[in-house]
Amino acid sequence: MFNNLNAEMARRKMSMKALAEATGISYESMKNKMSGVTEFKRSEMIQVKKEFPDCSLDYLFATEELKV
């Protein structure tokens, strides 16, 4: 669902489990949030963003790409 976040994780060779551990979100919750089953809380989004300091929240959590 979050293509940009997934791409940044891939660039850094970061697994979903590693991101969950780094942000203090359980792995099961992270899987649900990344697949769109549940929503990220703002505080969780900020924790995720801290792992990607060179990326904006808008970029990381964009859910669709612009169609030209």
Residue frames as qw, qx, qy, qz and C-alpha x, y, z in Angstrom:
[[0.000, 0.883, 0.469, 0.000, 0.00, 0.00, 0.00],
 [0.173, -0.934, 0.141, 0.278, 2.77, 2.45, 0.86],
 [0.849, 0.456, 0.028, 0.264, 4.91, 2.10, -2.25],
 [0.239, 0.822, -0.321, 0.406, 7.37, 4.85, -1.33],
 [0.563, -0.625, 0.469, -0.270, 7.92, 3.51, 2.18],
 [0.958, 0.021, 0.283, 0.052, 8.43, 0.01, 0.77],
 [0.677, 0.654, -0.104, 0.322, 10.91, 1.39, -1.78],
 [0.056, -0.817, 0.425, -0.385, 12.90, 3.22, 0.91],
 [0.793, -0.404, 0.429, -0.155, 12.95, 0.09, 3.05],
 [0.930, 0.289, 0.147, 0.172, 14.26, -1.89, 0.07],
 [0.405, 0.807, -0.252, 0.349, 16.96, 0.72, -0.66],
 [0.235, -0.695, 0.547, -0.404, 18.17, 0.38, 2.92],
 [0.551, 0.081, -0.830, 0.002, 17.70, -3.41, 2.95],
 [0.252, -0.151, 0.601, -0.743, 15.36, -2.96, 5.93],
 [0.230, -0.281, -0.914, -0.179, 12.80, -5.66, 6.63],
 [0.448, -0.607, -0.282, -0.593, 9.34, -4.99, 7.99],
 [0.781, -0.463, -0.373, 0.195, 10.42, -6.77, 11.17],
 [0.539, -0.025, -0.171, 0.825, 13.42, -4.46, 11.55],
 [0.089, -0.438, -0.142, -0.883, 11.22, -1.39, 11.01],
 [0.646, -0.590, -0.386, -0.291, 8.75, -2.68, 13.59],
 [0.749, -0.346, -0.318, 0.467, 11.53, -3.18, 16.13],
 [0.379, 0.146, -0.043, 0.913, 13.08, 0.22, 15.43],
 [0.226, -0.426, -0.175, -0.858, 9.78, 2.03, 15.87],
 [0.175, -0.046, 0.748, -0.638, 8.39, 0.05, 18.81],
 [0.727, 0.133, -0.060, -0.671, 5.40, -1.20, 16.81],
 [0.696, -0.120, 0.705, -0.066, 4.69, -4.91, 17.06],
 [0.120, -0.178, 0.794, 0.569, 5.39, -6.91, 13.92],
 [0.164, 0.489, 0.853, 0.075, 1.76, -7.99, 13.57],
 [0.092, 0.831, 0.314, -0.450, 0.56, -4.39, 13.89],
 [0.069, -0.575, 0.447, 0.682, 3.16, -3.23, 11.37],
 [0.178, 0.105, 0.881, 0.425, 1.99, -5.86, 8.86],
 [0.134, 0.697, 0.697, -0.104, -1.61, -4.72, 9.29],
 [0.003, 0.825, 0.052, -0.563, -0.68, -1.05, 8.92],
 [0.134, -0.420, 0.619, 0.650, 1.52, -1.63, 5.86],
 [0.118, 0.235, 0.888, 0.377, -1.23, -3.60, 4.13],
 [0.253, -0.234, -0.207, -0.916, -3.92, -1.02, 4.95],
 [0.456, -0.424, -0.782, -0.028, -5.92, -3.23, 7.33],
 [0.372, -0.793, -0.351, 0.331, -5.41, -0.66, 10.10],
 [0.279, 0.893, -0.009, 0.352, -4.23, 2.95, 9.95],
 [0.564, 0.088, -0.366, 0.735, -0.98, 4.38, 11.27],
 [0.295, -0.873, -0.303, 0.244, -1.41, 6.75, 14.19],
 [0.256, 0.932, -0.144, 0.213, 0.31, 10.10, 13.72],
 [0.459, -0.746, 0.481, -0.030, 2.81, 9.24, 16.48],
 [0.842, -0.027, 0.503, 0.194, 3.66, 5.98, 14.69],
 [0.618, 0.733, 0.142, 0.246, 4.16, 7.81, 11.41],
 [0.041, -0.936, 0.317, -0.147, 6.62, 10.13, 13.13],
 [0.690, -0.466, 0.549, 0.074, 8.51, 7.15, 14.56],
 [0.819, 0.338, 0.393, 0.246, 8.74, 5.62, 11.08],
 [0.371, 0.906, -0.016, 0.203, 9.90, 8.93, 9.61],
 [0.389, -0.823, 0.413, 0.034, 12.76, 9.05, 12.12],
 [0.787, -0.124, 0.548, 0.256, 14.16, 5.95, 10.42],
 [0.550, 0.474, 0.437, 0.531, 14.13, 7.82, 7.07],
 [0.218, -0.683, -0.188, 0.671, 15.33, 11.34, 7.97],
 [0.122, -0.239, 0.455, 0.849, 15.86, 12.33, 4.33],
 [0.102, -0.367, -0.784, -0.490, 12.20, 11.60, 3.40],
 [0.324, -0.183, 0.154, -0.915, 9.07, 13.59, 4.16],
 [0.419, 0.166, 0.775, -0.442, 5.96, 12.15, 5.82],
 [0.626, 0.527, 0.045, -0.572, 3.95, 13.00, 2.70],
 [0.441, 0.513, -0.686, -0.268, 6.37, 11.03, 0.54],
 [0.026, -0.204, 0.959, -0.194, 6.65, 8.00, 2.82],
 [0.312, 0.289, 0.807, -0.410, 2.92, 7.66, 3.40],
 [0.438, 0.325, -0.305, -0.781, 1.61, 8.55, -0.06],
 [0.622, 0.096, 0.749, -0.207, -0.96, 5.95, -1.04],
 [0.696, 0.570, 0.426, 0.101, -1.22, 6.63, -4.77],
 [0.446, -0.180, 0.332, 0.811, 0.97, 8.04, -7.49],
 [0.300, 0.619, 0.025, -0.725, 0.11, 10.98, -9.64],
 [0.633, 0.358, 0.640, 0.247, -1.27, 9.96, -13.00],
 [0.018, -0.527, 0.255, 0.811, -0.13, 12.08, -15.94]]
